[in-house]
Amino acid sequence: MKLLMVGAGLSGAVLARELAVAGHQITVIDQRGHIAGNCHTERDAETGVLVHVYGPHIFHTDDAQVWNYVQRFSSFKPYLNRVKTTAQGAVFSLPINLHTINQFYGRTMTPDEARAFIDAQADKTITDPQTFEEQALRFVGPDLYEAFFKGYTMKQWGCSPRELPASILKRLPVRFNYDDNYFAHKFQGMPEDGYTPLVARILDHPAIDVHLNTAFTPDLAARHDHVFWSGALDGYFGNRLGRLGYRTLDFKRSVGHGDVQGCAVMNYGDTDVPWTRITEHKHFSPWEVHEGTVCYHEYARACDEGDIPYYPIRLVQEKALLSDYITLAKATGGVTFVGRLGTYRYLDMDVTIREALDTVETFSAALAAGQTPPVFAVNPL
Ligand SMILES: Cc1cc2nc3c(=O)[nH]c(=O)nc-3n(C[C@H](O)[C@H](O)[C@H](O)COP(=O)(O)OP(=O)(O)OC[C@H]3O[C@@H](n4cnc5c(N)ncnc54)[C@H](O)[C@@H]3O)c2cc1C
């Protein structure tokens, strides 16, 4: 079949590759001037530092098949994400661990002592937490909530934690040991020369044609047998039912010399600091040596028309609209919605790849059975 892939991010690239391997002819388009979507990395012209253009990306997964898949297209360097946070005039280790607790309270507690101590801080009057705030207070009490959750959450989501559901904080967000490895996944690493070369190698197949700076137009669809859409779900329909809510990010770039903050990611938990975090990109490639350094101050705000949609909001109102778009999409033929924007979900890279691989299976099975390809290979709700 002649297939059109809208979007050259990880979803589009993996789908294109595997469908090409399965014998189809693929046209990939992207409205941006580069491949790799939000994972795009590029060398900073001034310093030579490899920059994660749309925010920090660390590859982490428990999925051995996905891990093996990416190894085919890039060598990976070991990399563990160790995040720090500046709050109330001091620097602490994240996620909240025994070091954070001991430092924050000026104590030398053992794991059992800390567990009992945090349990005593927890607000036990909250028996049925409805909001993020109630859930956090029930788990860790007011001190840790104020320092590590309240301000950061307000800046990131643009609303009070009282307006967010308790389900965001499912488990006790504290470790009673000194493990500061941010992700609890078996396989973690960084593609040695960045994500964009990795995606370029995935797309490097004789049956794949890539066209950049090319936005989707209906005539393109008419020239293909089927469309895979990794753009925004509401965008496919011209936002006919309204816009699905997103948070967007602004990055303010600055350059310096040597080492400016000593780590890749420093969060800022206080509300009087307008940015949510600062990323110093050279720390993502510690095997490289650069005299200069590049930092991005990151600010979160509501996503307006023309902004890049980053984080789907997915509260009650957005889910109702999503449901309407799903109904509309299911009544539309010739298209399969994929990826983080096409299904309006936050997806890590490994999940994105897993779903793209599974979508190819589902698509191929439908063709083999003489059935219409599914509009969604995964349920966006
Ligand atoms: C700030 C941030 C940090 C992240 N950090 C991590 C991390 O540390 N680890 C991790 O595993 N994951 C991380 N992620 C998630 C990761 O970015 C996603 O998993 C991945 O980008 C999803 O790929 P995708 O192809 O589905 O979407 P995208 O990368 O968004 O690609 C979609 C592409 O479609 C194109 N497009 C859209 N509409 C059209 C149109 N109408 N015509 C043509 N082209 C169109 C867009 O230009 C875009 O390039 C992070 C995400 C964010 C926002």
The ligand as a MOL file (V3000), in Angstrom:
LIG
                    3D

  0  0  0     0  0            999 V3000
M  V30 BEGIN CTAB
M  V30 COUNTS 53 58 0 0 0
M  V30 BEGIN ATOM
M  V30 1 C 9.3150 18.3190 28.0460 0
M  V30 2 C 9.2500 16.8490 27.7280 0
M  V30 3 C 10.2190 15.9960 28.2250 0
M  V30 4 C 10.1770 14.6530 27.9400 0
M  V30 5 N 11.1290 13.8440 28.4760 0
M  V30 6 C 11.0820 12.5200 28.2290 0
M  V30 7 C 12.0410 11.6520 28.8200 0
M  V30 8 O 12.9270 12.0780 29.5690 0
M  V30 9 N 11.9570 10.3200 28.5400 0
M  V30 10 C 10.9700 9.7910 27.7380 0
M  V30 11 O 10.9400 8.5850 27.5190 0
M  V30 12 N 10.0560 10.6100 27.1410 0
M  V30 13 C 10.0850 11.9440 27.3670 0
M  V30 14 N 9.1540 12.7670 26.7840 0
M  V30 15 C 8.1600 12.1900 25.8620 0
M  V30 16 C 8.6180 12.1820 24.3680 0
M  V30 17 O 8.8360 13.4970 23.9320 0
M  V30 18 C 7.5290 11.5030 23.5420 0
M  V30 19 O 7.4330 10.1490 23.9270 0
M  V30 20 C 7.7620 11.5030 22.0230 0
M  V30 21 O 8.1140 12.7600 21.5520 0
M  V30 22 C 6.4990 11.0610 21.3010 0
M  V30 23 O 6.7410 10.9950 19.9120 0
M  V30 24 P 5.5640 11.2490 18.8710 0
M  V30 25 O 6.1250 10.9020 17.5490 0
M  V30 26 O 4.3230 10.5590 19.2970 0
M  V30 27 O 5.2320 12.8180 18.9870 0
M  V30 28 P 6.0650 14.0850 18.5250 0
M  V30 29 O 7.4840 13.9530 18.9190 0
M  V30 30 O 5.3310 15.2740 19.0150 0
M  V30 31 O 5.9910 14.0530 16.9360 0
M  V30 32 C 4.8310 14.4620 16.2260 0
M  V30 33 C 5.2940 15.1830 14.9730 0
M  V30 34 O 4.1450 15.4350 14.1510 0
M  V30 35 C 4.3380 16.6670 13.4890 0
M  V30 36 N 3.0510 17.1850 13.0650 0
M  V30 37 C 1.9860 17.4960 13.8760 0
M  V30 38 N 0.9650 17.9440 13.1270 0
M  V30 39 C 1.3670 17.9150 11.8360 0
M  V30 40 C 0.7440 18.2750 10.6000 0
M  V30 41 N -0.5210 18.7470 10.5710 0
M  V30 42 N 1.4420 18.1280 9.4560 0
M  V30 43 C 2.7280 17.6520 9.5000 0
M  V30 44 N 3.3600 17.3120 10.6310 0
M  V30 45 C 2.6870 17.4280 11.8010 0
M  V30 46 C 5.0080 17.5290 14.5440 0
M  V30 47 O 5.7190 18.6030 13.9380 0
M  V30 48 C 5.9250 16.5360 15.2510 0
M  V30 49 O 7.2510 16.5820 14.7570 0
M  V30 50 C 9.1490 14.1250 27.1110 0
M  V30 51 C 8.1730 14.9810 26.6050 0
M  V30 52 C 8.2040 16.3270 26.9350 0
M  V30 53 C 7.0990 17.2150 26.4420 0
M  V30 END ATOM
M  V30 BEGIN BOND
M  V30 1 1 1 2
M  V30 2 1 2 3
M  V30 3 2 2 52
M  V30 4 2 3 4
M  V30 5 1 4 5
M  V30 6 1 4 50
M  V30 7 2 5 6
M  V30 8 1 6 7
M  V30 9 1 6 13
M  V30 10 2 7 8
M  V30 11 1 7 9
M  V30 12 1 9 10
M  V30 13 2 10 11
M  V30 14 1 10 12
M  V30 15 2 12 13
M  V30 16 1 13 14
M  V30 17 1 14 15
M  V30 18 1 14 50
M  V30 19 1 15 16
M  V30 20 1 16 17
M  V30 21 1 16 18
M  V30 22 1 18 19
M  V30 23 1 18 20
M  V30 24 1 20 21
M  V30 25 1 20 22
M  V30 26 1 22 23
M  V30 27 1 23 24
M  V30 28 2 24 25
M  V30 29 1 24 26
M  V30 30 1 24 27
M  V30 31 1 27 28
M  V30 32 2 28 29
M  V30 33 1 28 30
M  V30 34 1 28 31
M  V30 35 1 31 32
M  V30 36 1 32 33
M  V30 37 1 33 34
M  V30 38 1 33 48
M  V30 39 1 34 35
M  V30 40 1 35 36
M  V30 41 1 35 46
M  V30 42 1 36 37
M  V30 43 1 36 45
M  V30 44 2 37 38
M  V30 45 1 38 39
M  V30 46 1 39 40
M  V30 47 2 39 45
M  V30 48 1 40 41
M  V30 49 2 40 42
M  V30 50 1 42 43
M  V30 51 2 43 44
M  V30 52 1 44 45
M  V30 53 1 46 47
M  V30 54 1 46 48
M  V30 55 1 48 49
M  V30 56 2 50 51
M  V30 57 1 51 52
M  V30 58 1 52 53
M  V30 END BOND
M  V30 END CTAB
M  END
